[in-house]
Amino acid sequence: MEYQVKNADGRLGILMPGLGAVATTLIAGVESIKKGFSQPVGSLTQMGRIRLGKRTDERFPLIKEFVPLTDLENIVFGGWDVYADNVFEAATTAKVLEPMLLHAVRPELERIVPMKAVFDKAYARNLDGNHVKEGADKMELAEALMEDIRQFKETNGCDRLVMVWCGSTEIYIEESGVHQSIEAFEAGLRSNDPNIAPSMIYAYAAIKSGVPFANGAPNLTVDIPAIVELAKEHGIAISGKDFKTGQTLMKTILAPGLHARALGVKGWFSSNILGNRDGYVLDAPENFKTKEVSKLSVLDEIFRPESNPELYGDMYHKVRINYYPPHGDNKESWDNIDIFGWLGYQMQIKINFLCRDSILAAPLVLDLALFTDLAQRAGMSGIQEWLSFYYKSPQTAEGLAPEHDIFKQLMKLQNTLRHMMGEDLITHLGLDYYQDLVEAL
Ligand SMILES: NC(=O)c1ccc[n+]([C@@H]2O[C@H](COP(=O)([O-])OP(=O)(O)OC[C@H]3O[C@@H](n4cnc5c(N)ncnc54)[C@H](O)[C@@H]3O)[C@@H](O)[C@H]2O)c1
C-alpha cells in the first residue's frame, strides 16, 4: 500500500484533556525551545535520526527532515481541566520546572486557560476541582466538547487538530455492553450509562469532530469496540495506552536483553514512590488497579512464559506504587530482579531509577501529537499500532498480542515512516552486502 502524505501546511492545534504536570511541562518546554533556551531532548521527532538505504549509503537524516511534520512554530496548545488555573499557574503548582524557566515563558503560558472539563468524581475521587461542565446527559456533554473543539479551531486559525489525553488515570473498569457498538455507546451517552468514562466522552467528541486521539493514561478510553468502530467509520487515527516512561521504560529495555540471551528470571519486584497529583490519584486503590494492569502486562508479553516454561514459568512479578509527597514529580523506583544463568546459578540485578516523571513524559506527548497528525495526513485511520513505542500497554487489533520490546517497537515505527515515504524497509539481514562483495570479485 502506498501512502500519499499531505504536507504539514498551516497550524496544528494540540488539545489536551488534563492540563496538569505532563501537559504543562510539554507546553512550557516547547515555548522555551522556540525561544532557543532549551533543547527537545527525549523527542524522537525533534532529535532522532533514521537510517535510509544501505549502510554504505551513509544516509541518516533527522526524522523531522525525512517526514513532513508540523514545525514547533506552528503548534497551538489548548485543553480542559477540572481546575481553572491557567498553564503558568498549573505548571507552578506542578513544580516540575524551575521558576526561572517558567517566568521566561510566562506570557505564553498565561494565555492558555483550560476549558471547563467533562468530569465525574466517581472516576477520580481524589480530585475536587469544580471547573466542570454541566449537561442533562453525557450526549449533551459530548456536544459541548464538540463546540469547544470547533471554537478552538476557529479562534486559533488551526488547519488541523489532535487530541492527547493527559488527564488523570480513571478507575478500573472492564469492557461492558455499552462499549460494544456505536449504537449501544450513543444510547449510553443519552441514558447517562455509568460505564461511559469521561475520557470516552472526549474521545467520542474528538472523533466525531474529525480529530485523531492518543491516550496517555491506562484508561480504556479508545480501547473499546464502539470507539474503534467510530474511528474507522470517520477515517480517524487512534492509539493508546499509558505513556511508557520511568520503570516500564527500563523494563522494556532490559527484559528483551535477558530474553535474547536465554537467561532465566525467577522474580521481578518493582516498587515506586512519587508525590505528584498523579501519585495522589493513584493512591486510590480503584485508580491504582488501572495502572497496575497496564504495568503488569509488559513482562509476560516479552518473556512468553508459556513457550519458555524452564526460563520464565515460575516468574513472580509484582508492581507497587506508593504516594510519597516529599518526592513530588521526582519519582523513585526500585527493581529487584532475580535471574539465573548456566546450570541454574542465581544472580541479581538492582535498578534504582531517580527519574522525573513529567520530564520523561512531555516529549512523548509531543511525538505522539506530531506522529498522530502525520498518520492522519497519510490517510492511516483506526488503531496506530506503529506508535506502540510510546505506550506501556499498546492498543492492537482484536486478537493480536501487543509488542512490548522497545527495540522491535522502534523498528516498526521506523519502517512505518520508511514505508510512508516510499523508502526500502530495513530488515537488518545484511546478506546483500556480502553478495555484492562476492560478485565484485
Ligand atoms: N508522567 C508520567 O511519566 C506518566 C506516565 C504514564 C502515564 N501518565 C499519565 O498521564 C496522565 C497525566 O499525568 P500528570 O502527571 O500530568 O498528572 P496530573 O495529576 O498532574 O494532571 C492530570 C490533570 O488532569 C486533570 N483531569 C482529571 N480528570 C479530568 C477530566 N475528566 N477532564 C479534564 N481534566 C481532567 C486533573 O485535574 C489534573 O490537572 C495521568 O493519567 C498519568 O497516569 C503519566
The ligand as an SDF file (V2000), in Angstrom:
LIG
                    3D

 44 48  0  0  0  0  0  0  0  0999 V2000
    4.2960   11.3630   33.9660 N   0  0  0  0  0  0  0  0  0  0  0  0
    4.4600   10.1580   33.5260 C   0  0  0  0  0  0  0  0  0  0  0  0
    5.5610    9.6730   33.4470 O   0  0  0  0  0  0  0  0  0  0  0  0
    3.2760    9.3620   33.0660 C   0  0  0  0  0  0  0  0  0  0  0  0
    3.4950    8.1160   32.5100 C   0  0  0  0  0  0  0  0  0  0  0  0
    2.4220    7.3720   32.0520 C   0  0  0  0  0  0  0  0  0  0  0  0
    1.1540    7.8710   32.1680 C   0  0  0  0  0  0  0  0  0  0  0  0
    0.9390    9.0670   32.7500 N   0  0  0  0  0  0  0  0  0  0  0  0
   -0.4310    9.5060   32.8810 C   0  0  0  0  0  0  0  0  0  0  0  0
   -0.5950   10.7750   32.3140 O   0  0  0  0  0  0  0  0  0  0  0  0
   -1.6530   11.4290   32.9950 C   0  0  0  0  0  0  0  0  0  0  0  0
   -1.1860   12.8140   33.3960 C   0  0  0  0  0  0  0  0  0  0  0  0
   -0.1660   12.7330   34.3510 O   0  0  0  0  0  0  0  0  0  0  0  0
    0.2340   14.0100   35.2000 P   0  0  0  0  0  0  0  0  0  0  0  0
    1.4390   13.6700   35.9650 O   0  0  0  0  0  0  0  0  0  0  0  0
    0.2190   15.2110   34.3340 O   0  0  0  0  0  0  0  0  0  0  0  0
   -0.9950   14.0910   36.2200 O   0  0  0  0  0  0  0  0  0  0  0  0
   -1.6150   15.4040   36.8910 P   0  0  0  0  0  0  0  0  0  0  0  0
   -2.4540   14.8950   38.0040 O   0  0  0  0  0  0  0  0  0  0  0  0
   -0.5740   16.4080   37.1850 O   0  0  0  0  0  0  0  0  0  0  0  0
   -2.5090   16.0060   35.7180 O   0  0  0  0  0  0  0  0  0  0  0  0
   -3.7070   15.4300   35.3200 C   0  0  0  0  0  0  0  0  0  0  0  0
   -4.7130   16.5490   35.1850 C   0  0  0  0  0  0  0  0  0  0  0  0
   -5.8880   16.0080   34.6330 O   0  0  0  0  0  0  0  0  0  0  0  0
   -6.9720   16.6960   35.1910 C   0  0  0  0  0  0  0  0  0  0  0  0
   -8.1650   15.9270   34.9410 N   0  0  0  0  0  0  0  0  0  0  0  0
   -8.5820   14.7990   35.5620 C   0  0  0  0  0  0  0  0  0  0  0  0
   -9.7360   14.3620   35.0140 N   0  0  0  0  0  0  0  0  0  0  0  0
  -10.0470   15.2380   34.0360 C   0  0  0  0  0  0  0  0  0  0  0  0
  -11.1060   15.3300   33.1090 C   0  0  0  0  0  0  0  0  0  0  0  0
  -12.0840   14.4270   33.1090 N   0  0  0  0  0  0  0  0  0  0  0  0
  -11.1000   16.3420   32.2200 N   0  0  0  0  0  0  0  0  0  0  0  0
  -10.1020   17.2640   32.2150 C   0  0  0  0  0  0  0  0  0  0  0  0
   -9.0690   17.2260   33.0860 N   0  0  0  0  0  0  0  0  0  0  0  0
   -9.0390   16.2260   33.9590 C   0  0  0  0  0  0  0  0  0  0  0  0
   -6.5730   16.8870   36.6420 C   0  0  0  0  0  0  0  0  0  0  0  0
   -7.2770   17.9170   37.2520 O   0  0  0  0  0  0  0  0  0  0  0  0
   -5.0980   17.1710   36.5140 C   0  0  0  0  0  0  0  0  0  0  0  0
   -4.8220   18.5580   36.4630 O   0  0  0  0  0  0  0  0  0  0  0  0
   -2.0400   10.5370   34.1900 C   0  0  0  0  0  0  0  0  0  0  0  0
   -3.1290    9.7520   33.8320 O   0  0  0  0  0  0  0  0  0  0  0  0
   -0.8260    9.6790   34.3310 C   0  0  0  0  0  0  0  0  0  0  0  0
   -1.1240    8.4230   34.9380 O   0  0  0  0  0  0  0  0  0  0  0  0
    1.9750    9.8420   33.2000 C   0  0  0  0  0  0  0  0  0  0  0  0
  1  2  1  0
  2  3  2  0
  2  4  1  0
  4  5  1  0
  4 44  2  0
  5  6  2  0
  6  7  1  0
  7  8  2  0
  8  9  1  0
  8 44  1  0
  9 10  1  0
  9 42  1  0
 10 11  1  0
 11 12  1  0
 11 40  1  0
 12 13  1  0
 13 14  1  0
 14 15  2  0
 14 16  1  0
 14 17  1  0
 17 18  1  0
 18 19  2  0
 18 20  1  0
 18 21  1  0
 21 22  1  0
 22 23  1  0
 23 24  1  0
 23 38  1  0
 24 25  1  0
 25 26  1  0
 25 36  1  0
 26 27  1  0
 26 35  1  0
 27 28  2  0
 28 29  1  0
 29 30  1  0
 29 35  2  0
 30 31  1  0
 30 32  2  0
 32 33  1  0
 33 34  2  0
 34 35  1  0
 36 37  1  0
 36 38  1  0
 38 39  1  0
 40 41  1  0
 40 42  1  0
 42 43  1  0
M  CHG  2   8   1  16  -1
M  END
$$$$
